[in-house]
Amino acid sequence: MPRIWAVLLVFLLFFPGLYAQEESPQDEQPDSSIDSDWQDYGPTLYTRGDKAFVITLGTIFPTYFGGISANNHGIRQVGGTGALTFVYFLNPNFFLGGELSAMFTGTRGGNMLYVVPMGIRAGYQFVYGRFEYPLSLMIGIAPQKKQEDGYFGFIAKGSASVFWRFSPDWSFGLNTSWWFVPQWPKEGPNVIGNFFELTLSARYHF
């Protein structure tokens, strides 16, 4: 019997925690100092080095064609367009970037006109709360193709947009753009093409 009591005594000395009553943890209180990411949202959201990638899809409408009558240009009234754009913010308002876009529209003769503009985009963005209003100008080149005829020319595209900042990473918006697409061939008359674009965009911010 003394041996049994000796073993129990050693057990209690070396393992006292086995008999300690476990305390129930107190309910954690939320940290009131943690604010939402959107609580201080404002015009200072953008800083130098912020970037955005933009995907755009929508419609395009032929408008005025200088050098050829509106009845003879042969282009239907509605086409489709899309673009991929990358922009880099120099400060909270000014940005620079590049754009690759494409446009197609049918002709009255059943053919298709394809234009693939690419160039440099620069702009200025106003911010009010979660709404952002970028104004920009893209200047570049615009390879064009209709049947067997091709042309490599100039393009200038001015845009005005409104975006709603859905989250820190994404914003969605509506764009209006005016395409100035001249053709100055070596032979034949010069033609000044003008198109109006109405599109939707999604921007990913990083």
Secondary structure, DSSP 8 states (H G I E B T S, - for coil): -HHHHHHHHHHHHH-GGGGS-----------TT---TTTT-SGGG--TT-EEEEEEEEEEEEEEEETS-TTTS-B-S-EEEEEEEEEEESSSSEEEEEEEEEEEEEBTTS-EEEE--EEEEEEEEEEETTEEEEEEEEEEEEEEEETTEEEEEEEEEEEEEEEEE-SSSEEEEEEEEEEEEEE--SSS--EEEEEEEEEEEEEEE-
